[in-house]
Amino acid sequence: LNQSDRQAVPDHPLQGELVRLRALEPSDAALLNPLFCDPDVLSGLEMTWPQSEAGFEEWVRVPKPDGVAVVIETLDGREAIGACDLRGISLRSRSAEFGIWVAKPRWNQGYGTDATRTMVRYGFDQLNLHRISLHVYATNLRAVRAYEKVGFVVEGTLRDAQFLGGRHIDVIAMAILSDRG
Ligand SMILES: CC(C)(COP(=O)(O)OP(=O)(O)OC[C@H]1O[C@@H](n2cnc3c(N)ncnc32)[C@H](O)[C@@H]1OP(=O)(O)O)[C@@H](O)C(=O)NCCC(=O)NCCS
């Protein structure tokens, strides 16, 4: 980065090429909860059973002192298509964990990658994080591919660390480091 790039402050730190990340509202629950409860979405997440709309609303309302959770909205239609978050933000190690889900009808259109890239940039450039990590099921090739496109690197495999679809599966640990130190 040259000096002028370093000083340039983006107008929209939470805007990517395809999506904008915006605040979650309790009113998002009606639209987002049924999309979240799709079994194919849940199969990539730790929560394996559908939650009620009230449960979604409660999660939105709960204060997140060590994290940031946002709605993923398309830039073209301003349509809410998922959510992502940084949690467990540590000021000591300047690290956090990343999580994301996108509604199934919107998969494979670049939204997950763009939302991840935007959140990572936000974590590094606005929150001064150094490291962002995540765990992904080894069977979740779509997610692994999206994370690799953003620059996440595989750090290791937790063998048989999850149970899904009647069998134990490996969990892959991935992380991305800020090149600014
Ligand atoms: C993971 C998730 C967020 C990805 O979002 P997305 O919008 O579909 O991702 P993108 O379209 O940006 O990228 C997906 C990439 O995976 C590729 N892909 C899709 N299916 C694949 C497969 N079976 N094997 C390998 N790559 C695959 C796509 O081709 C694309 O890569 P490309 O751009 O090089 O072609 C979304 O699938 C999701 O919400 N899944 C359910 C919840 C979940 O698993 N969350 C992550 C928990 S760790």
The ligand as a Gaussian input file, in Angstrom:
#p B3LYP/6-31G(d) Opt

LIG

0 1
 C      -21.095000     -21.840000       2.934000
 C      -21.948000     -20.778000       2.284000
 C      -22.015000     -19.542000       3.182000
 C      -21.312000     -20.382000       0.938000
 O      -22.076000     -19.366000       0.364000
 P      -22.231000     -19.225000      -1.227000
 O      -22.885000     -17.916000      -1.480000
 O      -22.862000     -20.448000      -1.786000
 O      -20.679000     -19.179000      -1.657000
 P      -20.064000     -18.646000      -3.038000
 O      -21.043000     -18.734000      -4.148000
 O      -19.469000     -17.299000      -2.780000
 O      -18.839000     -19.662000      -3.231000
 C      -19.055000     -21.042000      -3.277000
 C      -17.918000     -21.699000      -4.031000
 O      -17.961000     -23.109000      -3.781000
 C      -18.013000     -23.792000      -5.024000
 N      -18.706000     -25.036000      -4.791000
 C      -20.032000     -25.289000      -4.724000
 N      -20.266000     -26.577000      -4.491000
 C      -19.041000     -27.174000      -4.378000
 C      -18.606000     -28.517000      -4.132000
 N      -19.490000     -29.490000      -3.940000
 N      -17.276000     -28.743000      -4.114000
 C      -16.386000     -27.760000      -4.296000
 N      -16.742000     -26.474000      -4.529000
 C      -18.048000     -26.205000      -4.579000
 C      -18.717000     -22.832000      -5.939000
 O      -18.502000     -23.176000      -7.289000
 C      -18.022000     -21.518000      -5.529000
 O      -16.702000     -21.450000      -5.993000
 P      -16.286000     -20.706000      -7.359000
 O      -16.684000     -19.276000      -7.194000
 O      -14.828000     -20.908000      -7.451000
 O      -17.058000     -21.348000      -8.462000
 C      -23.383000     -21.308000       2.008000
 O      -23.292000     -22.440000       1.182000
 C      -24.144000     -21.676000       3.289000
 O      -24.736000     -20.826000       3.920000
 N      -24.151000     -22.986000       3.667000
 C      -24.913000     -23.462000       4.839000
 C      -24.376000     -22.919000       6.144000
 C      -22.898000     -23.189000       6.265000
 O      -22.422000     -24.259000       5.917000
 N      -22.161000     -22.184000       6.758000
 C      -20.718000     -22.295000       6.937000
 C      -20.398000     -22.975000       8.210000
 S      -18.638000     -23.180000       8.453000

